[in-house]
Amino acid sequence: MAIRFVREAKTSFLCFLLGAAICFLPSVPLLDPSLQYVWIDFWKYLLGIYALAFNVIISLIFISDNNLYQVALRAGWLGLFFGLGLLLSVAKSTLVHFGWYIMALSFFHWSEYFITALTNPRSLSLESFLLDHSREYKLAAVSSWAEFMLEWYCFSGLKQIRWLSMIGLIMVVGGEILRKCSMYTARANFNHYIQHVKQDGHTLVTYGVYSLFRHPAYVGWFYWSIGTQLILCNPLCLVGYTVVTWRFFRERIYEEEIYLLNFFGEDYFEYQKKVGTGLPFITGYRGEL
C-alpha cells in the first residue's frame, strides 16, 4: 500500500510540473527571434494545443491505471492553471492580480493532495485535492470570480491597488505555509474530516506549530481565504468570506473539540488551558472534567 501512495505523490508532482510548464511557451521563440510572431499572433492556439497534448499524453501513459490517471488529470490541470496564472502575473495587463489568485488557488488544491500523500497516505483519496469540498465552497469561489470580473469591467482602477493585493499575497503565502506545516507536523494525526471515532495510533500533537495554536491548519486556511480576496481587491467577498469562514470554523472547532476531549480527556483539557485556538473570538468547546 505504501508503494502505491508513493507512486501517487510522484505522479501528482510530475504532472503538476508538466502542466505548469505551459508558462514556458512564450520563451520558445527566443531560441529563434524570427519566430517571435508565432507567439504574438497565435498564443491562444498554442496554449490550447499544449493543454490538448498534455491530456493525450497522460491518457496514454496511465491508460491501464484509472486511479493514477485521475490523480494525473487533476494534478496536471491544476498545474496548467498555475502556469496560466504565472503568465498573467508577468503580463502587461490589468489582470496581474487575478494571475496571483489563480496561482494561489491551484497550488493550494494540489499541495493538499501532495502533502497528504507524503504524511498521511492512509487517508489519501481523490477527495484530498479538496476540489469537491462542498457546494458552499464552490459557490464562494464562483462569487469571488464574478465580483472580480464585474468590478474589473466597470471600475478597472479598483483592481489595481497594488499595496492591498500585496498584503493579500503575504497573507496567502503565510497561511499556506502555516497550514502545510501543521499537516507535516501532525502527519497521520491530521485528517481533512472530523474524526468521530479515535483511530489506532491517533495521538495528541502539542509541539511545533501546535504549541502556538490548537488548530493551526484552520488558522492558516482562514487567513489564506481572506488573503485571496485582498489579492483580488474584492470588497464584497472580503466581508462575506471573513464572516462565513469565521462562522464555519467556529462551528467546526466546537464540534471537533467535543470529540478530542472524549479521545484524550484531561490531556486535551490541559492543552486547551495553555494554547488558544488561534482564531479571533473563537474559544472552542469548554468541557469540564
C-alpha positions as CSV (number, residue, x, y, z in Angstrom):
1,M,0.0,0.0,0.0
2,A,2.8,2.4,0.9
3,I,4.4,2.0,-2.6
4,R,1.1,2.9,-4.2
5,F,0.9,6.1,-2.3
6,V,4.5,7.0,-3.1
7,R,3.6,6.5,-6.8
8,E,0.6,8.8,-6.4
9,A,2.7,11.5,-4.8
10,K,5.3,11.3,-7.6
11,T,2.6,11.2,-10.2
12,S,0.8,14.3,-8.8
13,F,4.2,16.2,-8.5
14,L,5.4,15.4,-12.1
15,C,2.0,16.1,-13.7
16,F,1.7,19.4,-11.8
17,L,5.1,20.4,-13.1
18,L,4.2,19.2,-16.6
19,G,1.1,21.3,-16.6
20,A,2.8,24.3,-15.1
21,A,5.4,24.2,-17.9
22,I,2.9,25.9,-20.1
23,C,4.3,29.1,-18.8
24,F,7.5,28.5,-20.8
25,L,5.7,28.7,-24.2
26,P,6.4,32.4,-24.6
27,S,10.1,31.6,-24.2
28,V,10.3,29.2,-27.1
29,P,10.5,31.9,-29.8
30,L,13.5,33.4,-28.0
31,L,15.5,30.5,-29.4
32,D,14.9,31.9,-32.8
33,P,13.9,35.6,-32.9
34,S,12.4,35.2,-36.4
35,L,9.6,33.1,-34.8
36,Q,8.6,35.8,-32.3
37,Y,5.4,36.5,-34.3
38,V,4.3,32.9,-33.7
39,W,3.6,33.6,-30.1
40,I,2.2,37.1,-30.7
41,D,-0.2,36.0,-33.4
42,F,-1.2,32.5,-32.3
43,W,-0.7,32.4,-28.5
44,K,-4.3,31.3,-27.9
45,Y,-3.9,28.4,-30.2
46,L,-0.6,27.4,-28.7
47,L,-2.0,27.3,-25.2
48,G,-4.9,25.2,-26.4
49,I,-2.6,22.8,-28.3
50,Y,-0.4,22.4,-25.2
51,A,-3.4,21.6,-23.0
52,L,-4.7,19.1,-25.5
53,A,-1.3,17.5,-25.9
54,F,-1.0,17.2,-22.2
55,N,-4.3,15.4,-21.9
56,V,-3.4,13.0,-24.7
57,I,0.0,12.2,-23.1
58,I,-1.4,11.4,-19.6
59,S,-4.2,9.4,-21.2
60,L,-1.7,7.2,-23.0
61,I,0.7,6.9,-20.0
62,F,-2.0,5.9,-17.5
63,I,-4.4,4.0,-19.8
64,S,-4.0,0.9,-17.7
65,D,-4.4,2.5,-14.2
66,N,-7.6,4.6,-13.8
67,N,-6.7,5.7,-10.3
68,L,-3.4,7.2,-11.3
69,Y,-5.0,8.7,-14.4
70,Q,-7.5,10.5,-12.2
71,V,-4.6,11.8,-10.0
72,A,-2.6,12.9,-13.0
73,L,-5.6,14.6,-14.6
74,R,-6.4,16.7,-11.5
75,A,-2.8,17.5,-10.7
76,G,-2.0,18.3,-14.3
77,W,-4.9,20.7,-14.8
78,L,-4.1,22.4,-11.5
79,G,-0.5,22.8,-12.9
80,L,-1.9,24.2,-16.1
81,F,-3.9,26.8,-14.2
82,F,-0.9,27.6,-12.1
83,G,1.2,28.2,-15.3
84,L,-1.5,30.3,-16.8
85,G,-1.7,32.3,-13.6
86,L,2.0,32.9,-13.8
87,L,1.7,34.1,-17.4
88,L,-1.0,36.6,-16.3
89,S,1.2,37.7,-13.4
90,V,4.1,38.8,-15.7
91,A,1.9,40.1,-18.5
92,K,1.4,43.8,-19.1
93,S,-2.3,43.6,-18.2
94,T,-4.8,44.8,-15.6
95,L,-5.3,41.1,-14.7
96,V,-2.0,40.7,-13.0
97,H,-3.6,40.3,-9.5
98,F,-6.0,37.7,-10.9
99,G,-3.0,35.8,-12.0
100,W,-1.7,35.8,-8.5
101,Y,-5.0,34.5,-7.3
102,I,-5.1,31.7,-9.8
103,M,-1.6,30.6,-8.8
104,A,-2.6,30.6,-5.1
105,L,-5.8,28.7,-5.7
106,S,-4.3,26.0,-7.9
107,F,-1.3,25.5,-5.7
108,F,-3.4,25.2,-2.6
109,H,-5.5,22.4,-4.0
110,W,-2.6,20.5,-5.5
111,S,-0.5,20.8,-2.4
112,E,-3.3,19.5,-0.1
113,Y,-3.2,16.2,-2.0
114,F,0.6,16.1,-2.3
115,I,1.3,16.7,1.4
116,T,-1.4,14.2,2.4
117,A,0.2,11.6,0.2
118,L,3.6,12.2,1.9
119,T,2.4,12.5,5.5
120,N,-0.8,10.5,5.9
121,P,-1.3,8.1,3.0
122,R,-3.8,6.1,4.9
123,S,-6.4,8.8,4.5
124,L,-5.4,9.7,0.9
125,S,-8.1,9.8,-1.8
126,L,-9.0,11.9,-4.7
127,E,-11.1,14.0,-2.3
128,S,-7.7,15.1,-0.8
129,F,-7.5,17.6,-3.6
130,L,-10.5,19.3,-1.9
131,L,-11.8,20.2,-5.3
132,D,-15.2,18.8,-4.3
133,H,-15.0,20.3,-0.8
134,S,-18.6,21.5,-0.6
135,R,-21.4,23.3,-2.5
136,E,-20.8,26.3,-0.4
137,Y,-17.1,26.4,-1.2
138,K,-17.8,26.3,-4.9
139,L,-20.4,29.0,-4.6
140,A,-17.9,31.2,-2.7
141,A,-15.3,30.7,-5.4
142,V,-17.6,31.5,-8.2
143,S,-18.9,34.5,-6.4
144,S,-15.4,35.9,-6.0
145,W,-14.7,35.4,-9.7
146,A,-17.9,37.1,-10.7
147,E,-17.3,40.1,-8.4
148,F,-13.8,40.5,-9.7
149,M,-14.8,40.4,-13.3
150,L,-17.7,42.7,-12.9
151,E,-15.8,45.3,-11.0
152,W,-12.8,44.9,-13.3
153,Y,-15.0,45.6,-16.3
154,C,-16.9,48.6,-14.6
155,F,-14.2,50.0,-12.3
156,S,-10.8,48.6,-13.5
157,G,-8.9,51.0,-11.2
158,L,-10.4,49.3,-8.2
159,K,-8.4,46.2,-9.1
160,Q,-5.1,48.0,-9.4
161,I,-4.5,48.7,-5.7
162,R,-1.1,47.1,-5.5
163,W,-0.3,47.6,-1.8
164,L,-3.6,45.9,-0.9
165,S,-3.0,43.0,-3.2
166,M,0.5,42.7,-1.7
167,I,-0.9,42.4,1.8
168,G,-3.3,39.7,0.5
169,L,-0.4,37.9,-1.1
170,I,1.6,37.9,2.1
171,M,-1.5,36.5,4.0
172,V,-2.0,33.8,1.3
173,V,1.7,32.7,1.5
174,G,1.8,32.8,5.3
175,G,-1.5,31.0,5.6
176,E,-0.4,28.3,3.1
177,I,2.9,27.8,4.9
178,L,1.2,27.5,8.3
179,R,-1.4,25.0,7.1
180,K,1.2,22.8,5.4
181,C,3.5,23.0,8.5
182,S,0.5,21.8,10.6
183,M,-0.2,18.9,8.2
184,Y,3.5,17.9,8.2
185,T,3.8,18.2,12.0
186,A,0.6,16.2,12.7
187,R,1.3,13.7,9.9
188,A,-1.0,10.7,10.4
189,N,-2.9,12.6,13.1
190,F,-4.2,15.1,10.6
191,N,-7.4,14.5,8.6
192,H,-9.5,16.7,6.3
193,Y,-12.6,15.5,8.0
194,I,-13.7,15.5,11.7
195,Q,-13.0,12.1,13.2
196,H,-15.9,10.7,15.3
197,V,-14.0,7.6,16.3
198,K,-10.5,7.5,17.6
199,Q,-8.2,5.7,15.1
200,D,-5.4,3.4,16.2
201,G,-2.2,5.4,16.6
202,H,-4.1,8.7,16.9
203,T,-2.1,10.8,19.3
204,L,-2.4,14.4,20.7
205,V,0.1,16.7,19.0
206,T,1.1,19.7,21.1
207,Y,4.5,20.6,19.7
208,G,5.7,22.7,16.7
209,V,3.0,25.0,15.3
210,Y,0.5,23.2,17.6
211,S,2.3,24.9,20.6
212,L,1.2,28.2,19.1
213,F,-2.4,27.4,18.1
214,R,-4.7,24.4,18.8
215,H,-5.9,24.5,15.2
216,P,-3.0,25.9,13.1
217,A,-4.4,24.3,9.9
218,Y,-7.7,26.2,10.4
219,V,-5.8,29.4,11.2
220,G,-3.8,29.1,8.0
221,W,-6.8,28.4,5.9
222,F,-8.8,31.3,7.5
223,Y,-6.2,33.9,6.7
224,W,-5.4,32.3,3.3
225,S,-9.1,32.6,2.3
226,I,-9.2,36.3,3.4
227,G,-5.9,36.9,1.6
228,T,-7.3,35.7,-1.7
229,Q,-10.0,38.4,-1.6
230,L,-7.5,41.1,-0.7
231,I,-5.4,40.0,-3.7
232,L,-8.5,40.4,-5.9
233,C,-9.5,43.7,-4.2
234,N,-13.0,42.3,-3.8
235,P,-14.7,44.4,-1.1
236,L,-18.0,42.4,-1.0
237,C,-16.4,39.0,-1.0
238,L,-13.8,40.1,1.5
239,V,-16.6,40.8,4.0
240,G,-18.5,37.7,3.0
241,Y,-15.5,35.4,3.2
242,T,-14.5,36.7,6.6
243,V,-17.9,36.3,8.1
244,V,-18.8,32.9,6.5
245,T,-15.3,31.4,7.1
246,W,-15.3,32.6,10.7
247,R,-18.7,31.1,11.4
248,F,-17.7,27.8,9.7
249,F,-14.6,27.4,11.8
250,R,-16.4,28.4,15.0
251,E,-18.9,25.6,14.5
252,R,-16.3,23.1,13.2
253,I,-13.9,23.7,16.1
254,Y,-16.7,23.4,18.7
255,E,-17.8,20.1,17.3
256,E,-14.3,18.8,16.8
257,E,-13.2,19.6,20.3
258,I,-16.0,17.6,21.8
259,Y,-14.5,14.5,20.2
260,L,-11.0,15.5,21.1
261,L,-11.9,15.8,24.7
262,N,-13.5,12.3,24.5
263,F,-10.4,11.0,22.8
264,F,-7.7,12.5,25.1
265,G,-9.6,13.5,28.2
266,E,-7.6,15.6,30.7
267,D,-4.6,15.9,28.4
268,Y,-6.6,17.9,25.9
269,F,-8.3,19.8,28.7
270,E,-4.9,21.0,30.0
271,Y,-3.9,21.7,26.4
272,Q,-6.9,24.0,26.0
273,K,-5.9,26.0,29.1
274,K,-2.4,26.6,27.7
275,V,-3.0,27.2,24.0
276,G,-5.7,29.2,22.2
277,T,-7.5,28.2,19.0
278,G,-5.6,30.8,17.1
279,L,-8.7,32.3,15.5
280,P,-10.2,35.6,16.8
281,F,-13.1,35.3,19.3
282,I,-13.3,31.5,18.9
283,T,-12.7,29.6,22.1
284,G,-13.9,26.2,21.1
285,Y,-15.7,23.7,23.3
286,R,-15.1,24.2,27.0
287,G,-15.8,21.0,28.8
288,E,-15.3,20.2,32.5
289,L,-13.5,17.2,33.8
